[in-house]
């Protein structure tokens, strides 16, 4: 069953480079409605938990270190076919492979610092949104 919500996170590199407004504008201009939004920072334990699916991968430690080095923006987005459409909008994980006009092509520097996270399934979108937001924080 397809839902109309997805989760995104603007990563520390986006915040450090001052790209919050530009990325949120691109998301909004692409037809997504922001239904939850916060500027926050992940603790090491939170980053390890959020990315637990990658804990056996060789890049896990670097990922946790990167995601905890500064602030992030967490958001829940709404649009018909939200997960798939947002994955298209953000582009390939490696910005060198991302299509022109995608968020990662425009704002990311590398596979490791790729500007933004986007849920890869409806199930993960729900879990990730609930990880960052209580029910009363989503509208």
VEXNUVEX-640523 format. One record per residue: x, y, z of N, C-alpha, C in turn. Coordinates in steps of 0.05 Angstrom, whole numbers, padded with zeros to 5 digits, always signed. Layout:
REM residues N
XYZXYZXYZ/...
//
This chain:
REM residues 139
+00017-00024+00000+00000+00000+00000+00018+00025+00000/+00013+00043-00018+00028+00067-00020+00017+00088-00002/+00035+00101+00013+00026+00123+00030+00033+00150+00016/+00024+00171+00027+00029+00197+00016+00049+00213+00033/+00064+00199+00050+00084+00213+00066+00111+00200+00063/+00131+00217+00066+00159+00207+00067+00174+00223+00087/+00198+00213+00094+00215+00227+00113+00240+00236+00099/+00250+00260+00106+00275+00269+00096+00291+00281+00119/+00317+00282+00115+00335+00295+00134+00356+00310+00118/+00358+00336+00122+00380+00351+00111+00404+00346+00129/+00425+00336+00117+00448+00327+00132+00466+00351+00140/+00485+00346+00159+00502+00367+00168+00516+00383+00147/+00524+00371+00125+00538+00386+00103+00519+00407+00092/+00494+00401+00089+00474+00420+00078+00471+00444+00097/+00470+00439+00123+00467+00460+00143+00492+00477+00143/+00515+00464+00144+00541+00479+00145+00544+00498+00121/+00535+00490+00098+00538+00506+00074+00515+00526+00071/+00496+00527+00089+00475+00547+00088+00454+00541+00067/+00449+00515+00062+00431+00508+00040+00403+00500+00050/+00396+00504+00075+00370+00496+00085+00347+00509+00068/+00348+00535+00065+00326+00549+00050+00324+00540+00021/+00347+00537+00008+00346+00530-00021+00336+00501-00024/+00343+00483-00007+00334+00455-00009+00304+00454-00002/+00295+00467+00019+00267+00467+00026+00250+00480+00004/+00260+00501-00008+00246+00513-00031+00243+00494-00054/+00264+00479-00060+00263+00459-00082+00242+00437-00076/+00242+00429-00050+00223+00408-00042+00194+00419-00045/+00190+00443-00035+00163+00456-00037+00155+00461-00066/+00173+00470-00083+00167+00475-00111+00161+00450-00126/+00170+00427-00115+00165+00401-00128+00138+00389-00119/+00122+00404-00104+00096+00396-00097+00093+00382-00071/+00114+00381-00055+00113+00369-00029+00103+00389-00008/+00086+00380+00010+00077+00396+00032+00092+00387+00057/+00104+00406+00072+00118+00399+00096+00098+00397+00119/+00097+00373+00131+00077+00368+00152+00090+00366+00180/+00117+00365+00180+00133+00366+00205+00161+00375+00198/+00172+00392+00216+00199+00403+00210+00212+00411+00236/+00238+00404+00238+00254+00413+00261+00283+00413+00255/+00297+00433+00267+00326+00434+00267+00335+00421+00293/+00352+00401+00291+00360+00386+00315+00388+00375+00310/+00398+00360+00329+00424+00347+00327+00422+00319+00338/+00432+00300+00323+00432+00272+00332+00455+00267+00352/+00448+00252+00373+00469+00242+00390+00482+00218+00377/+00504+00209+00387+00517+00185+00375+00498+00161+00377/+00485+00157+00400+00467+00135+00403+00443+00137+00384/+00433+00161+00380+00411+00164+00361+00419+00158+00332/+00443+00168+00325+00453+00162+00297+00458+00133+00294/+00469+00120+00313+00474+00091+00312+00447+00076+00309/+00427+00084+00323+00401+00071+00322+00388+00076+00295/+00388+00102+00286+00375+00109+00261+00387+00093+00238/+00414+00090+00238+00428+00077+00216+00436+00048+00223/+00422+00036+00242+00429+00009+00250+00430-00011+00227/+00414-00007+00207+00413-00025+00184+00441-00027+00171/+00458-00006+00175+00484-00006+00162+00507-00013+00182/+00500-00023+00206+00520-00026+00226+00542-00046+00220/+00538-00064+00201+00559-00083+00193+00575-00073+00169/+00568-00050+00158+00582-00039+00135+00607-00025+00143/+00627-00025+00126+00653-00012+00134+00651+00018+00138/+00631+00031+00126+00628+00060+00129+00611+00069+00153/+00601+00050+00169+00583+00056+00191+00595+00077+00210/+00619+00073+00219+00631+00092+00238+00633+00120+00226/+00642+00122+00201+00644+00148+00188+00617+00161+00185/+00596+00145+00179+00569+00155+00176+00559+00167+00202/+00563+00152+00224+00554+00162+00250+00569+00187+00257/+00595+00188+00253+00611+00211+00259+00602+00236+00243/+00597+00231+00217+00587+00253+00200+00560+00263+00209/+00541+00245+00215+00514+00253+00222+00512+00266+00249/+00533+00263+00266+00532+00276+00292+00550+00300+00294/+00563+00308+00273+00582+00330+00274+00568+00358+00275/+00543+00359+00268+00529+00384+00268+00499+00380+00267/+00485+00402+00264+00455+00402+00263+00445+00388+00237/+00421+00378+00239+00406+00367+00217+00379+00381+00216/+00365+00379+00194+00337+00386+00192+00322+00361+00185/+00303+00354+00203+00286+00331+00199+00259+00341+00189/+00247+00327+00170+00221+00335+00160+00205+00311+00150/+00179+00314+00153+00160+00295+00141+00146+00310+00119/+00145+00297+00095+00134+00310+00071+00110+00294+00062/+00091+00309+00050+00067+00296+00040+00062+00303+00011/+00055+00283-00004+00049+00286-00033+00040+00258-00042/+00024+00257-00062+00017+00232-00074+00042+00218-00084/+00045+00192-00078+00069+00177-00086+00094+00189-00074/+00093+00197-00049+00114+00213-00036+00142+00200-00037/+00143+00174-00029+00170+00162-00026+00184+00161-00054/+00170+00150-00073+00183+00148-00100+00189+00175-00112/+00170+00193-00110+00175+00220-00122+00198+00234-00108/+00200+00231-00081+00222+00244-00067+00249+00231-00074/+00250+00205-00077+00275+00191-00085+00284+00202-00112/+00265+00207-00130+00272+00218-00156+00282+00246-00153/+00270+00262-00136+00278+00290-00132+00306+00292-00120/+00313+00274-00102+00340+00276-00089+00362+00266-00107/+00356+00246-00124+00376+00236-00142+00393+00214-00130/+00412+00204-00146+00429+00181-00138+00446+00189-00114/+00453+00168-00098+00469+00172-00074+00495+00186-00081/+00507+00178-00102+00532+00191-00111+00524+00215-00129/+00530+00239-00120+00522+00263-00135+00533+00264-00164/+00556+00250-00168+00567+00249-00195+00548+00233-00214/+00532+00215-00203+00514+00199-00219+00486+00210-00219/+00481+00231-00203+00454+00242-00200+00446+00258-00224/+00420+00257-00231+00410+00272-00254+00411+00302-00249/+00415+00317-00271+00415+00346-00269+00389+00355-00256/+00391+00375-00239+00368+00387-00226+00359+00373-00200/+00372+00350-00194+00365+00337-00169+00379+00351-00145/+00369+00346-00122+00380+00359-00098+00410+00350-00094/+00416+00325-00097+00443+00316-00094+00462+00327-00115/+00452+00329-00140+00469+00341-00161+00475+00370-00155/+00456+00384-00144+00459+00413-00139+00474+00419-00113/+00471+00402-00092+00480+00410-00066+00500+00390-00052/+00504+00367-00063+00522+00347-00050+00550+00348-00062/+00569+00340-00046+00597+00340-00054+00608+00312-00059/+00596+00292-00046+00607+00264-00049+00586+00244-00040/+00592+00219-00043+00574+00198-00033+00571+00199-00003/+00593+00206+00011+00592+00207+00040+00578+00232+00050/+00581+00254+00036+00568+00279+00044+00549+00286+00022/+00526+00273+00022+00507+00275-00001+00482+00291+00005/+00485+00310+00023+00465+00332+00028+00439+00324+00041/+00427+00301+00034+00400+00295+00043+00395+00265+00044/+00378+00258+00063+00369+00230+00066+00340+00230+00056/+00332+00209+00043+00304+00204+00036+00296+00175+00041/+00274+00171+00053+00264+00144+00058+00263+00127+00033/+00269+00101+00036+00270+00084+00012+00245+00066+00009/+00227+00068+00028+00202+00053+00026+00181+00066+00044/+00156+00059+00039+00134+00070+00055+00137+00061+00085/+00145+00036+00089+00149+00026+00116+00171+00042+00131/+00194+00046+00117+00216+00061+00129+00208+00090+00133/+00193+00102+00115+00184+00130+00119+00169+00133+00145/+00151+00114+00151+00135+00115+00175+00154+00112+00200/+00171+00092+00199+00190+00088+00221+00208+00112+00226/+00219+00122+00205+00238+00145+00207+00223+00170+00217/+00199+00175+00207+00184+00198+00216+00178+00196+00246/+00170+00172+00255+00164+00167+00283+00189+00168+00301/+00212+00162+00289+00238+00164+00304+00243+00193+00312/+00236+00212+00294+00243+00240+00298+00220+00257+00309/+00195+00248+00305+00172+00265+00312+00152+00250+00328/+00140+00263+00348+00117+00251+00361+00092+00256+00344/+00071+00243+00349+00046+00246+00334+00036+00275+00334/+00040+00289+00357+00030+00316+00359+00047+00336+00344/+00070+00327+00333+00088+00345+00318+00084+00343+00288/+00067+00324+00280+00061+00320+00251+00033+00329+00245/+00030+00345+00224+00004+00357+00218-00007+00349+00191/
//
